[in-house]
Amino acid sequence: MATTLYGLKNCDTCKKATKWLDRFGVAHEFIDYRDNRQAPETLKEWADKAGGWDALINKSSTTWRQLPENRKSPGSDAEWKLLLKEYPQLVRRPVVVGDVAGFSQGFSDNGFKKLFGAGA
């Protein structure tokens, strides 16, 4: 499988992304990262590709807003990994990883068209 979509099965944006991939015939696998927690090394790799931990996290989410203030400013990679182990839903979704796609976060029709060269 060349493309893997990581997200949450009940996330509307993840559902839209999955439907888009199906519509354009892009073979993919969906992994719910709440049910299948990603290894700390994978989370660090995603953070590096996203442009840092802050870029990987959805800070407008209800989960983020409800965190105690002392949890909102991890001071090390280890603290970020621990936070995401406890709250995987903080990762901005979907995360797309694949041979063609490389790495991307989020979903938009035009963004996926550019990413996968479909529907142009």
PDB file as gemmi writes it, atoms N, CA and C in Angstrom:
CRYST1    1.000    1.000    1.000  90.00  90.00  90.00 P 1                      
ATOM      1  N   MET A   1       0.849  -1.175   0.000  1.00  0.00           N  
ATOM      2  CA  MET A   1       0.000   0.000   0.000  1.00  0.00           C  
ATOM      3  C   MET A   1       0.894   1.237   0.000  1.00  0.00           C  
ATOM      4  N   ALA A   2       0.710   2.082  -0.944  1.00  0.00           N  
ATOM      5  CA  ALA A   2       1.591   3.231  -1.103  1.00  0.00           C  
ATOM      6  C   ALA A   2       1.187   4.425  -0.252  1.00  0.00           C  
ATOM      7  N   THR A   3      -0.101   4.555   0.087  1.00  0.00           N  
ATOM      8  CA  THR A   3      -0.559   5.715   0.840  1.00  0.00           C  
ATOM      9  C   THR A   3      -1.266   5.267   2.110  1.00  0.00           C  
ATOM     10  N   THR A   4      -0.894   5.894   3.218  1.00  0.00           N  
ATOM     11  CA  THR A   4      -1.558   5.627   4.484  1.00  0.00           C  
ATOM     12  C   THR A   4      -2.119   6.932   5.013  1.00  0.00           C  
ATOM     13  N   LEU A   5      -3.382   6.885   5.403  1.00  0.00           N  
ATOM     14  CA  LEU A   5      -4.074   8.029   5.973  1.00  0.00           C  
ATOM     15  C   LEU A   5      -4.251   7.748   7.464  1.00  0.00           C  
ATOM     16  N   TYR A   6      -3.678   8.610   8.295  1.00  0.00           N  
ATOM     17  CA  TYR A   6      -3.793   8.463   9.741  1.00  0.00           C  
ATOM     18  C   TYR A   6      -4.767   9.517  10.242  1.00  0.00           C  
ATOM     19  N   GLY A   7      -5.672   9.095  11.107  1.00  0.00           N  
ATOM     20  CA  GLY A   7      -6.634  10.038  11.644  1.00  0.00           C  
ATOM     21  C   GLY A   7      -7.514   9.361  12.674  1.00  0.00           C  
ATOM     22  N   LEU A   8      -8.723   9.899  12.815  1.00  0.00           N  
ATOM     23  CA  LEU A   8      -9.702   9.340  13.731  1.00  0.00           C  
ATOM     24  C   LEU A   8     -10.932   8.945  12.937  1.00  0.00           C  
ATOM     25  N   LYS A   9     -11.467   7.756  13.199  1.00  0.00           N  
ATOM     26  CA  LYS A   9     -12.558   7.240  12.381  1.00  0.00           C  
ATOM     27  C   LYS A   9     -13.812   8.097  12.448  1.00  0.00           C  
ATOM     28  N   ASN A  10     -14.001   8.856  13.516  1.00  0.00           N  
ATOM     29  CA  ASN A  10     -15.183   9.704  13.640  1.00  0.00           C  
ATOM     30  C   ASN A  10     -14.940  11.149  13.212  1.00  0.00           C  
ATOM     31  N   CYS A  11     -13.768  11.444  12.716  1.00  0.00           N  
ATOM     32  CA  CYS A  11     -13.414  12.802  12.294  1.00  0.00           C  
ATOM     33  C   CYS A  11     -14.016  13.090  10.916  1.00  0.00           C  
ATOM     34  N   ASP A  12     -14.797  14.151  10.812  1.00  0.00           N  
ATOM     35  CA  ASP A  12     -15.420  14.504   9.532  1.00  0.00           C  
ATOM     36  C   ASP A  12     -14.389  14.797   8.446  1.00  0.00           C  
ATOM     37  N   THR A  13     -13.311  15.464   8.801  1.00  0.00           N  
ATOM     38  CA  THR A  13     -12.274  15.783   7.816  1.00  0.00           C  
ATOM     39  C   THR A  13     -11.605  14.514   7.307  1.00  0.00           C  
ATOM     40  N   CYS A  14     -11.375  13.560   8.200  1.00  0.00           N  
ATOM     41  CA  CYS A  14     -10.791  12.275   7.788  1.00  0.00           C  
ATOM     42  C   CYS A  14     -11.741  11.519   6.869  1.00  0.00           C  
ATOM     43  N   LYS A  15     -13.027  11.587   7.158  1.00  0.00           N  
ATOM     44  CA  LYS A  15     -14.020  10.938   6.307  1.00  0.00           C  
ATOM     45  C   LYS A  15     -14.015  11.569   4.911  1.00  0.00           C  
ATOM     46  N   LYS A  16     -13.941  12.892   4.842  1.00  0.00           N  
ATOM     47  CA  LYS A  16     -13.891  13.582   3.543  1.00  0.00           C  
ATOM     48  C   LYS A  16     -12.646  13.172   2.768  1.00  0.00           C  
ATOM     49  N   ALA A  17     -11.515  13.104   3.459  1.00  0.00           N  
ATOM     50  CA  ALA A  17     -10.260  12.723   2.804  1.00  0.00           C  
ATOM     51  C   ALA A  17     -10.340  11.298   2.271  1.00  0.00           C  
ATOM     52  N   THR A  18     -10.908  10.396   3.064  1.00  0.00           N  
ATOM     53  CA  THR A  18     -11.053   9.004   2.638  1.00  0.00           C  
ATOM     54  C   THR A  18     -11.963   8.903   1.415  1.00  0.00           C  
ATOM     55  N   LYS A  19     -13.076   9.623   1.438  1.00  0.00           N  
ATOM     56  CA  LYS A  19     -13.996   9.614   0.296  1.00  0.00           C  
ATOM     57  C   LYS A  19     -13.316  10.175  -0.948  1.00  0.00           C  
ATOM     58  N   TRP A  20     -12.495  11.212  -0.776  1.00  0.00           N  
ATOM     59  CA  TRP A  20     -11.775  11.800  -1.911  1.00  0.00           C  
ATOM     60  C   TRP A  20     -10.829  10.760  -2.509  1.00  0.00           C  
ATOM     61  N   LEU A  21     -10.072  10.084  -1.666  1.00  0.00           N  
ATOM     62  CA  LEU A  21      -9.131   9.066  -2.150  1.00  0.00           C  
ATOM     63  C   LEU A  21      -9.872   7.945  -2.876  1.00  0.00           C  
ATOM     64  N   ASP A  22     -11.011   7.527  -2.331  1.00  0.00           N  
ATOM     65  CA  ASP A  22     -11.820   6.495  -2.984  1.00  0.00           C  
ATOM     66  C   ASP A  22     -12.317   6.990  -4.343  1.00  0.00           C  
ATOM     67  N   ARG A  23     -12.832   8.214  -4.390  1.00  0.00           N  
ATOM     68  CA  ARG A  23     -13.393   8.767  -5.625  1.00  0.00           C  
ATOM     69  C   ARG A  23     -12.354   8.846  -6.740  1.00  0.00           C  
ATOM     70  N   PHE A  24     -11.117   9.188  -6.372  1.00  0.00           N  
ATOM     71  CA  PHE A  24     -10.062   9.317  -7.383  1.00  0.00           C  
ATOM     72  C   PHE A  24      -9.225   8.048  -7.536  1.00  0.00           C  
ATOM     73  N   GLY A  25      -9.665   6.961  -6.910  1.00  0.00           N  
ATOM     74  CA  GLY A  25      -9.008   5.676  -7.093  1.00  0.00           C  
ATOM     75  C   GLY A  25      -7.602   5.597  -6.525  1.00  0.00           C  
ATOM     76  N   VAL A  26      -7.344   6.339  -5.447  1.00  0.00           N  
ATOM     77  CA  VAL A  26      -6.028   6.288  -4.814  1.00  0.00           C  
ATOM     78  C   VAL A  26      -6.056   5.192  -3.753  1.00  0.00           C  
ATOM     79  N   ALA A  27      -5.292   4.129  -3.995  1.00  0.00           N  
ATOM     80  CA  ALA A  27      -5.224   3.029  -3.032  1.00  0.00           C  
ATOM     81  C   ALA A  27      -4.641   3.555  -1.727  1.00  0.00           C  
ATOM     82  N   HIS A  28      -5.284   3.201  -0.631  1.00  0.00           N  
ATOM     83  CA  HIS A  28      -4.822   3.691   0.658  1.00  0.00           C  
ATOM     84  C   HIS A  28      -5.280   2.781   1.787  1.00  0.00           C  
ATOM     85  N   GLU A  29      -4.633   2.968   2.897  1.00  0.00           N  
ATOM     86  CA  GLU A  29      -5.007   2.292   4.131  1.00  0.00           C  
ATOM     87  C   GLU A  29      -5.324   3.378   5.143  1.00  0.00           C  
ATOM     88  N   PHE A  30      -6.387   3.194   5.929  1.00  0.00           N  
ATOM     89  CA  PHE A  30      -6.728   4.150   6.986  1.00  0.00           C  
ATOM     90  C   PHE A  30      -6.349   3.554   8.332  1.00  0.00           C  
ATOM     91  N   ILE A  31      -5.649   4.329   9.138  1.00  0.00           N  
ATOM     92  CA  ILE A  31      -5.275   3.888  10.484  1.00  0.00           C  
ATOM     93  C   ILE A  31      -5.770   4.918  11.487  1.00  0.00           C  
ATOM     94  N   ASP A  32      -6.621   4.466  12.395  1.00  0.00           N  
ATOM     95  CA  ASP A  32      -7.108   5.327  13.473  1.00  0.00           C  
ATOM     96  C   ASP A  32      -6.010   5.376  14.528  1.00  0.00           C  
ATOM     97  N   TYR A  33      -5.416   6.546  14.724  1.00  0.00           N  
ATOM     98  CA  TYR A  33      -4.281   6.584  15.633  1.00  0.00           C  
ATOM     99  C   TYR A  33      -4.685   6.694  17.099  1.00  0.00           C  
ATOM    100  N   ARG A  34      -5.968   6.690  17.371  1.00  0.00           N  
ATOM    101  CA  ARG A  34      -6.390   6.543  18.768  1.00  0.00           C  
ATOM    102  C   ARG A  34      -6.401   5.056  19.117  1.00  0.00           C  
ATOM    103  N   ASP A  35      -6.843   4.224  18.174  1.00  0.00           N  
ATOM    104  CA  ASP A  35      -6.870   2.773  18.386  1.00  0.00           C  
ATOM    105  C   ASP A  35      -5.499   2.135  18.170  1.00  0.00           C  
ATOM    106  N   ASN A  36      -4.719   2.694  17.264  1.00  0.00           N  
ATOM    107  CA  ASN A  36      -3.386   2.171  16.925  1.00  0.00           C  
ATOM    108  C   ASN A  36      -2.366   3.272  17.171  1.00  0.00           C  
ATOM    109  N   ARG A  37      -1.986   3.418  18.426  1.00  0.00           N  
ATOM    110  CA  ARG A  37      -1.071   4.496  18.817  1.00  0.00           C  
ATOM    111  C   ARG A  37       0.243   4.364  18.053  1.00  0.00           C  
ATOM    112  N   GLN A  38       0.745   5.493  17.591  1.00  0.00           N  
ATOM    113  CA  GLN A  38       1.983   5.495  16.835  1.00  0.00           C  
ATOM    114  C   GLN A  38       3.175   5.544  17.785  1.00  0.00           C  
ATOM    115  N   ALA A  39       4.263   4.950  17.354  1.00  0.00           N  
ATOM    116  CA  ALA A  39       5.484   4.910  18.155  1.00  0.00           C  
ATOM    117  C   ALA A  39       6.007   6.333  18.353  1.00  0.00           C  
ATOM    118  N   PRO A  40       6.649   6.598  19.479  1.00  0.00           N  
ATOM    119  CA  PRO A  40       7.210   7.934  19.718  1.00  0.00           C  
ATOM    120  C   PRO A  40       8.140   8.399  18.594  1.00  0.00           C  
ATOM    121  N   GLU A  41       8.886   7.463  18.001  1.00  0.00           N  
ATOM    122  CA  GLU A  41       9.793   7.821  16.908  1.00  0.00           C  
ATOM    123  C   GLU A  41       9.001   8.294  15.685  1.00  0.00           C  
ATOM    124  N   THR A  42       7.847   7.677  15.450  1.00  0.00           N  
ATOM    125  CA  THR A  42       6.997   8.084  14.332  1.00  0.00           C  
ATOM    126  C   THR A  42       6.449   9.479  14.568  1.00  0.00           C  
ATOM    127  N   LEU A  43       6.011   9.751  15.789  1.00  0.00           N  
ATOM    128  CA  LEU A  43       5.492  11.082  16.120  1.00  0.00           C  
ATOM    129  C   LEU A  43       6.571  12.146  15.940  1.00  0.00           C  
ATOM    130  N   LYS A  44       7.786  11.845  16.337  1.00  0.00           N  
ATOM    131  CA  LYS A  44       8.906  12.784  16.175  1.00  0.00           C  
ATOM    132  C   LYS A  44       9.181  13.019  14.693  1.00  0.00           C  
ATOM    133  N   GLU A  45       9.136  11.951  13.896  1.00  0.00           N  
ATOM    134  CA  GLU A  45       9.343  12.066  12.451  1.00  0.00           C  
ATOM    135  C   GLU A  45       8.263  12.954  11.830  1.00  0.00           C  
ATOM    136  N   TRP A  46       7.010  12.745  12.235  1.00  0.00           N  
ATOM    137  CA  TRP A  46       5.921  13.587  11.737  1.00  0.00           C  
ATOM    138  C   TRP A  46       6.133  15.040  12.126  1.00  0.00           C  
ATOM    139  N   ALA A  47       6.531  15.266  13.374  1.00  0.00           N  
ATOM    140  CA  ALA A  47       6.765  16.639  13.840  1.00  0.00           C  
ATOM    141  C   ALA A  47       7.862  17.304  13.013  1.00  0.00           C  
ATOM    142  N   ASP A  48       8.927  16.573  12.744  1.00  0.00           N  
ATOM    143  CA  ASP A  48      10.021  17.122  11.938  1.00  0.00           C  
ATOM    144  C   ASP A  48       9.536  17.492  10.539  1.00  0.00           C  
ATOM    145  N   LYS A  49       8.733  16.612   9.934  1.00  0.00           N  
ATOM    146  CA  LYS A  49       8.235  16.866   8.582  1.00  0.00           C  
ATOM    147  C   LYS A  49       7.194  17.976   8.547  1.00  0.00           C  
ATOM    148  N   ALA A  50       6.448  18.128   9.651  1.00  0.00           N  
ATOM    149  CA  ALA A  50       5.410  19.164   9.713  1.00  0.00           C  
ATOM    150  C   ALA A  50       6.001  20.537   9.988  1.00  0.00           C  
ATOM    151  N   GLY A  51       7.232  20.570  10.481  1.00  0.00           N  
ATOM    152  CA  GLY A  51       7.855  21.849  10.813  1.00  0.00           C  
ATOM    153  C   GLY A  51       7.951  22.095  12.310  1.00  0.00           C  
ATOM    154  N   GLY A  52       7.855  21.026  13.081  1.00  0.00           N  
ATOM    155  CA  GLY A  52       7.968  21.137  14.534  1.00  0.00           C  
ATOM    156  C   GLY A  52       6.714  20.650  15.231  1.00  0.00           C  
ATOM    157  N   TRP A  53       6.840  20.470  16.530  1.00  0.00           N  
ATOM    158  CA  TRP A  53       5.711  19.964  17.317  1.00  0.00           C  
ATOM    159  C   TRP A  53       4.510  20.902  17.232  1.00  0.00           C  
ATOM    160  N   ASP A  54       4.761  22.213  17.309  1.00  0.00           N  
ATOM    161  CA  ASP A  54       3.647  23.165  17.269  1.00  0.00           C  
ATOM    162  C   ASP A  54       2.858  23.056  15.975  1.00  0.00           C  
ATOM    163  N   ALA A  55       3.540  22.775  14.873  1.00  0.00           N  
ATOM    164  CA  ALA A  55       2.862  22.640  13.579  1.00  0.00           C  
ATOM    165  C   ALA A  55       2.079  21.334  13.481  1.00  0.00           C  
ATOM    166  N   LEU A  56       2.484  20.329  14.229  1.00  0.00           N  
ATOM    167  CA  LEU A  56       1.823  19.023  14.187  1.00  0.00           C  
ATOM    168  C   LEU A  56       0.510  19.030  14.973  1.00  0.00           C  
ATOM    169  N   ILE A  57       0.411  19.919  15.936  1.00  0.00           N  
ATOM    170  CA  ILE A  57      -0.706  19.928  16.878  1.00  0.00           C  
ATOM    171  C   ILE A  57      -1.824  20.860  16.427  1.00  0.00           C  
ATOM    172  N   ASN A  58      -3.059  20.434  16.649  1.00  0.00           N  
ATOM    173  CA  ASN A  58      -4.229  21.259  16.387  1.00  0.00           C  
ATOM    174  C   ASN A  58      -4.554  22.029  17.669  1.00  0.00           C  
ATOM    175  N   LYS A  59      -4.050  23.262  17.736  1.00  0.00           N  
ATOM    176  CA  LYS A  59      -4.226  24.052  18.952  1.00  0.00           C  
ATOM    177  C   LYS A  59      -5.593  24.721  19.038  1.00  0.00           C  
ATOM    178  N   SER A  60      -6.411  24.553  18.011  1.00  0.00           N  
ATOM    179  CA  SER A  60      -7.767  25.089  18.094  1.00  0.00           C  
ATOM    180  C   SER A  60      -8.760  24.013  18.539  1.00  0.00           C  
ATOM    181  N   SER A  61      -8.266  22.817  18.811  1.00  0.00           N  
ATOM    182  CA  SER A  61      -9.146  21.714  19.203  1.00  0.00           C  
ATOM    183  C   SER A  61      -9.650  21.883  20.636  1.00  0.00           C  
ATOM    184  N   THR A  62     -10.789  21.288  20.885  1.00  0.00           N  
ATOM    185  CA  THR A  62     -11.356  21.289  22.232  1.00  0.00           C  
ATOM    186  C   THR A  62     -10.406  20.613  23.208  1.00  0.00           C  
ATOM    187  N   THR A  63      -9.790  19.524  22.769  1.00  0.00           N  
ATOM    188  CA  THR A  63      -8.858  18.797  23.644  1.00  0.00           C  
ATOM    189  C   THR A  63      -7.724  19.711  24.087  1.00  0.00           C  
ATOM    190  N   TRP A  64      -7.134  20.468  23.154  1.00  0.00           N  
ATOM    191  CA  TRP A  64      -6.036  21.378  23.489  1.00  0.00           C  
ATOM    192  C   TRP A  64      -6.519  22.456  24.458  1.00  0.00           C  
ATOM    193  N   ARG A  65      -7.668  23.046  24.159  1.00  0.00           N  
ATOM    194  CA  ARG A  65      -8.171  24.136  25.000  1.00  0.00           C  
ATOM    195  C   ARG A  65      -8.479  23.664  26.415  1.00  0.00           C  
ATOM    196  N   GLN A  66      -8.819  22.377  26.578  1.00  0.00           N  
ATOM    197  CA  GLN A  66      -9.150  21.854  27.898  1.00  0.00           C  
ATOM    198  C   GLN A  66      -7.941  21.340  28.681  1.00  0.00           C  
ATOM    199  N   LEU A  67      -6.778  21.325  28.040  1.00  0.00           N  
ATOM    200  CA  LEU A  67      -5.576  20.887  28.755  1.00  0.00           C  
ATOM    201  C   LEU A  67      -5.228  21.895  29.846  1.00  0.00           C  
ATOM    202  N   PRO A  68      -4.683  21.410  30.967  1.00  0.00           N  
ATOM    203  CA  PRO A  68      -4.161  22.343  31.973  1.00  0.00           C  
ATOM    204  C   PRO A  68      -3.025  23.165  31.348  1.00  0.00           C  
ATOM    205  N   GLU A  69      -2.908  24.405  31.737  1.00  0.00           N  
ATOM    206  CA  GLU A  69      -1.897  25.305  31.154  1.00  0.00           C  
ATOM    207  C   GLU A  69      -0.489  24.717  31.214  1.00  0.00           C  
ATOM    208  N   ASN A  70      -0.161  24.016  32.291  1.00  0.00           N  
ATOM    209  CA  ASN A  70       1.202  23.474  32.416  1.00  0.00           C  
ATOM    210  C   ASN A  70       1.492  22.357  31.412  1.00  0.00           C  
ATOM    211  N   ARG A  71       0.454  21.798  30.760  1.00  0.00           N  
ATOM    212  CA  ARG A  71       0.659  20.760  29.751  1.00  0.00           C  
ATOM    213  C   ARG A  71       0.796  21.337  28.349  1.00  0.00           C  
ATOM    214  N   LYS A  72       0.493  22.623  28.179  1.00  0.00           N  
ATOM    215  CA  LYS A  72       0.470  23.244  26.853  1.00  0.00           C  
ATOM    216  C   LYS A  72       1.826  23.745  26.378  1.00  0.00           C  
ATOM    217  N   SER A  73       2.852  23.571  27.179  1.00  0.00           N  
ATOM    218  CA  SER A  73       4.173  24.033  26.752  1.00  0.00           C  
ATOM    219  C   SER A  73       5.247  23.007  27.106  1.00  0.00           C  
ATOM    220  N   PRO A  74       5.162  21.835  26.456  1.00  0.00           N  
ATOM    221  CA  PRO A  74       6.192  20.820  26.700  1.00  0.00           C  
ATOM    222  C   PRO A  74       7.580  21.377  26.365  1.00  0.00           C  
ATOM    223  N   GLY A  75       8.534  21.038  27.190  1.00  0.00           N  
ATOM    224  CA  GLY A  75       9.864  21.601  27.021  1.00  0.00           C  
ATOM    225  C   GLY A  75      10.859  20.702  26.313  1.00  0.00           C  
ATOM    226  N   SER A  76      10.418  19.508  25.921  1.00  0.00           N  
ATOM    227  CA  SER A  76      11.347  18.577  25.277  1.00  0.00           C  
ATOM    228  C   SER A  76      10.579  17.625  24.375  1.00  0.00           C  
ATOM    229  N   ASP A  77      11.321  16.950  23.507  1.00  0.00           N  
ATOM    230  CA  ASP A  77      10.698  15.937  22.653  1.00  0.00           C  
ATOM    231  C   ASP A  77      10.008  14.875  23.505  1.00  0.00           C  
ATOM    232  N   ALA A  78      10.642  14.482  24.591  1.00  0.00           N  
ATOM    233  CA  ALA A  78      10.077  13.442  25.458  1.00  0.00           C  
ATOM    234  C   ALA A  78       8.721  13.884  26.027  1.00  0.00           C  
ATOM    235  N   GLU A  79       8.616  15.152  26.410  1.00  0.00           N  
ATOM    236  CA  GLU A  79       7.349  15.650  26.959  1.00  0.00           C  
ATOM    237  C   GLU A  79       6.274  15.716  25.874  1.00  0.00           C  
ATOM    238  N   TRP A  80       6.654  16.120  24.654  1.00  0.00           N  
ATOM    239  CA  TRP A  80       5.694  16.128  23.543  1.00  0.00           C  
ATOM    240  C   TRP A  80       5.204  14.711  23.251  1.00  0.00           C  
ATOM    241  N   LYS A  81       6.131  13.762  23.209  1.00  0.00           N  
ATOM    242  CA  LYS A  81       5.757  12.369  22.930  1.00  0.00           C  
ATOM    243  C   LYS A  81       4.800  11.839  23.995  1.00  0.00           C  
ATOM    244  N   LEU A  82       5.067  12.166  25.240  1.00  0.00           N  
ATOM    245  CA  LEU A  82       4.199  11.740  26.333  1.00  0.00           C  
ATOM    246  C   LEU A  82       2.810  12.362  26.198  1.00  0.00           C  
ATOM    247  N   LEU A  83       2.758  13.642  25.858  1.00  0.00           N  
ATOM    248  CA  LEU A  83       1.480  14.330  25.674  1.00  0.00           C  
ATOM    249  C   LEU A  83       0.663  13.682  24.556  1.00  0.00           C  
ATOM    250  N   LEU A  84       1.315  13.363  23.435  1.00  0.00           N  
ATOM    251  CA  LEU A  84       0.604  12.755  22.308  1.00  0.00           C  
ATOM    252  C   LEU A  84       0.261  11.285  22.553  1.00  0.00           C  
ATOM    253  N   LYS A  85       1.022  10.634  23.403  1.00  0.00           N  
ATOM    254  CA  LYS A  85       0.660   9.269  23.785  1.00  0.00           C  
ATOM    255  C   LYS A  85      -0.644   9.304  24.581  1.00  0.00           C  
ATOM    256  N   GLU A  86      -0.757  10.298  25.436  1.00  0.00           N  
ATOM    257  CA  GLU A  86      -1.948  10.445  26.270  1.00  0.00           C  
ATOM    258  C   GLU A  86      -3.136  11.008  25.486  1.00  0.00           C  
ATOM    259  N   TYR A  87      -2.848  11.928  24.549  1.00  0.00           N  
ATOM    260  CA  TYR A  87      -3.904  12.603  23.786  1.00  0.00           C  
ATOM    261  C   TYR A  87      -3.602  12.543  22.281  1.00  0.00           C  
ATOM    262  N   PRO A  88      -3.723  11.375  21.653  1.00  0.00           N  
ATOM    263  CA  PRO A  88      -3.389  11.275  20.229  1.00  0.00           C  
ATOM    264  C   PRO A  88      -4.273  12.159  19.350  1.00  0.00           C  
ATOM    265  N   GLN A  89      -5.460  12.511  19.828  1.00  0.00           N  
ATOM    266  CA  GLN A  89      -6.365  13.342  19.046  1.00  0.00           C  
ATOM    267  C   GLN A  89      -5.854  14.771  18.881  1.00  0.00           C  
ATOM    268  N   LEU A  90      -4.767  15.129  19.544  1.00  0.00           N  
ATOM    269  CA  LEU A  90      -4.189  16.462  19.376  1.00  0.00           C  
ATOM    270  C   LEU A  90      -3.498  16.641  18.025  1.00  0.00           C  
ATOM    271  N   VAL A  91      -3.129  15.552  17.373  1.00  0.00           N  
ATOM    272  CA  VAL A  91      -2.449  15.640  16.083  1.00  0.00           C  
ATOM    273  C   VAL A  91      -3.436  16.178  15.044  1.00  0.00           C  
ATOM    274  N   ARG A  92      -3.027  17.225  14.327  1.00  0.00           N  
ATOM    275  CA  ARG A  92      -3.864  17.783  13.267  1.00  0.00           C  
ATOM    276  C   ARG A  92      -4.051  16.720  12.202  1.00  0.00           C  
ATOM    277  N   ARG A  93      -5.279  16.525  11.764  1.00  0.00           N  
ATOM    278  CA  ARG A  93      -5.575  15.405  10.893  1.00  0.00           C  
ATOM    279  C   ARG A  93      -6.297  15.822   9.628  1.00  0.00           C  
ATOM    280  N   PRO A  94      -6.253  14.911   8.677  1.00  0.00           N  
ATOM    281  CA  PRO A  94      -5.512  13.648   8.671  1.00  0.00           C  
ATOM    282  C   PRO A  94      -4.029  13.860   8.366  1.00  0.00           C  
ATOM    283  N   VAL A  95      -3.249  12.888   8.755  1.00  0.00           N  
ATOM    284  CA  VAL A  95      -1.842  12.825   8.370  1.00  0.00           C  
ATOM    285  C   VAL A  95      -1.780  11.834   7.213  1.00  0.00           C  
ATOM    286  N   VAL A  96      -1.171  12.262   6.105  1.00  0.00           N  
ATOM    287  CA  VAL A  96      -1.052  11.411   4.924  1.00  0.00           C  
ATOM    288  C   VAL A  96       0.425  11.113   4.707  1.00  0.00           C  
ATOM    289  N   VAL A  97       0.745   9.827   4.623  1.00  0.00           N  
ATOM    290  CA  VAL A  97       2.123   9.399   4.399  1.00  0.00           C  
ATOM    291  C   VAL A  97       2.105   8.404   3.243  1.00  0.00           C  
ATOM    292  N   GLY A  98       3.007   8.597   2.285  1.00  0.00           N  
ATOM    293  CA  GLY A  98       3.048   7.646   1.186  1.00  0.00           C  
ATOM    294  C   GLY A  98       4.147   7.921   0.201  1.00  0.00           C  
ATOM    295  N   ASP A  99       4.290   6.985  -0.734  1.00  0.00           N  
ATOM    296  CA  ASP A  99       5.316   7.098  -1.766  1.00  0.00           C  
ATOM    297  C   ASP A  99       5.091   8.334  -2.631  1.00  0.00           C  
ATOM    298  N   VAL A 100       3.867   8.543  -3.066  1.00  0.00           N  
ATOM    299  CA  VAL A 100       3.549   9.690  -3.923  1.00  0.00           C  
ATOM    300  C   VAL A 100       3.348  10.937  -3.080  1.00  0.00           C  
ATOM    301  N   ALA A 101       2.603  10.799  -1.989  1.00  0.00           N  
ATOM    302  CA  ALA A 101       2.220  11.946  -1.177  1.00  0.00           C  
ATOM    303  C   ALA A 101       3.360  12.471  -0.316  1.00  0.00           C  
ATOM    304  N   GLY A 102       4.322  11.641   0.011  1.00  0.00           N  
ATOM    305  CA  GLY A 102       5.341  12.075   0.950  1.00  0.00           C  
ATOM    306  C   GLY A 102       4.708  12.210   2.319  1.00  0.00           C  
ATOM    307  N   PHE A 103       4.567  13.446   2.791  1.00  0.00           N  
ATOM    308  CA  PHE A 103       3.929  13.722   4.080  1.00  0.00           C  
ATOM    309  C   PHE A 103       3.090  14.973   3.938  1.00  0.00           C  
ATOM    310  N   SER A 104       1.871  14.915   4.426  1.00  0.00           N  
ATOM    311  CA  SER A 104       1.042  16.113   4.481  1.00  0.00           C  
ATOM    312  C   SER A 104       0.067  15.987   5.633  1.00  0.00           C  
ATOM    313  N   GLN A 105      -0.480  17.125   6.024  1.00  0.00           N  
ATOM    314  CA  GLN A 105      -1.488  17.164   7.073  1.00  0.00           C  
ATOM    315  C   GLN A 105      -2.675  17.952   6.581  1.00  0.00           C  
ATOM    316  N   GLY A 106      -3.842  17.581   7.064  1.00  0.00           N  
ATOM    317  CA  GLY A 106      -5.051  18.295   6.719  1.00  0.00           C  
ATOM    318  C   GLY A 106      -5.620  17.806   5.401  1.00  0.00           C  
ATOM    319  N   PHE A 107      -6.783  18.362   5.059  1.00  0.00           N  
ATOM    320  CA  PHE A 107      -7.432  17.980   3.815  1.00  0.00           C  
ATOM    321  C   PHE A 107      -8.090  19.185   3.168  1.00  0.00           C  
ATOM    322  N   SER A 108      -7.881  19.293   1.875  1.00  0.00           N  
ATOM    323  CA  SER A 108      -8.670  20.179   1.023  1.00  0.00           C  
ATOM    324  C   SER A 108      -8.688  19.521  -0.351  1.00  0.00           C  
ATOM    325  N   ASP A 109      -9.754  19.756  -1.086  1.00  0.00           N  
ATOM    326  CA  ASP A 109      -9.882  19.161  -2.415  1.00  0.00           C  
ATOM    327  C   ASP A 109      -8.701  19.571  -3.294  1.00  0.00           C  
ATOM    328  N   ASN A 110      -8.423  20.859  -3.360  1.00  0.00           N  
ATOM    329  CA  ASN A 110      -7.314  21.330  -4.198  1.00  0.00           C  
ATOM    330  C   ASN A 110      -5.967  20.834  -3.696  1.00  0.00           C  
ATOM    331  N   GLY A 111      -5.806  20.782  -2.387  1.00  0.00           N  
ATOM    332  CA  GLY A 111      -4.551  20.281  -1.826  1.00  0.00           C  
ATOM    333  C   GLY A 111      -4.300  18.834  -2.202  1.00  0.00           C  
ATOM    334  N   PHE A 112      -5.345  18.009  -2.142  1.00  0.00           N  
ATOM    335  CA  PHE A 112      -5.198  16.608  -2.507  1.00  0.00           C  
ATOM    336  C   PHE A 112      -4.997  16.466  -4.013  1.00  0.00           C  
ATOM    337  N   LYS A 113      -5.637  17.307  -4.817  1.00  0.00           N  
ATOM    338  CA  LYS A 113      -5.416  17.250  -6.262  1.00  0.00           C  
ATOM    339  C   LYS A 113      -3.948  17.504  -6.585  1.00  0.00           C  
ATOM    340  N   LYS A 114      -3.359  18.480  -5.918  1.00  0.00           N  
ATOM    341  CA  LYS A 114      -1.935  18.780  -6.129  1.00  0.00           C  
ATOM    342  C   LYS A 114      -1.074  17.633  -5.613  1.00  0.00           C  
ATOM    343  N   LEU A 115      -1.418  17.124  -4.452  1.00  0.00           N  
ATOM    344  CA  LEU A 115      -0.633  16.073  -3.810  1.00  0.00           C  
ATOM    345  C   LEU A 115      -0.614  14.791  -4.635  1.00  0.00           C  
ATOM    346  N   PHE A 116      -1.766  14.428  -5.182  1.00  0.00           N  
ATOM    347  CA  PHE A 116      -1.886  13.162  -5.892  1.00  0.00           C  
ATOM    348  C   PHE A 116      -1.971  13.324  -7.403  1.00  0.00           C  
ATOM    349  N   GLY A 117      -1.966  14.562  -7.903  1.00  0.00           N  
ATOM    350  CA  GLY A 117      -2.030  14.799  -9.340  1.00  0.00           C  
ATOM    351  C   GLY A 117      -3.309  14.290  -9.950  1.00  0.00           C  
ATOM    352  N   ALA A 118      -4.399  14.351  -9.199  1.00  0.00           N  
ATOM    353  CA  ALA A 118      -5.678  13.823  -9.679  1.00  0.00           C  
ATOM    354  C   ALA A 118      -6.627  14.950 -10.037  1.00  0.00           C  
ATOM    355  N   GLY A 119      -7.471  14.681 -10.982  1.00  0.00           N  
ATOM    356  CA  GLY A 119      -8.542  15.599 -11.345  1.00  0.00           C  
ATOM    357  C   GLY A 119      -8.078  16.912 -11.937  1.00  0.00           C  
ATOM    358  N   ALA A 120      -6.835  16.948 -12.381  1.00  0.00           N  
ATOM    359  CA  ALA A 120      -6.312  18.215 -12.926  1.00  0.00           C  
ATOM    360  C   ALA A 120      -6.796  18.463 -14.315  1.00  0.00           C  
TER     361      ALA A 120                                                      
END                                                                             
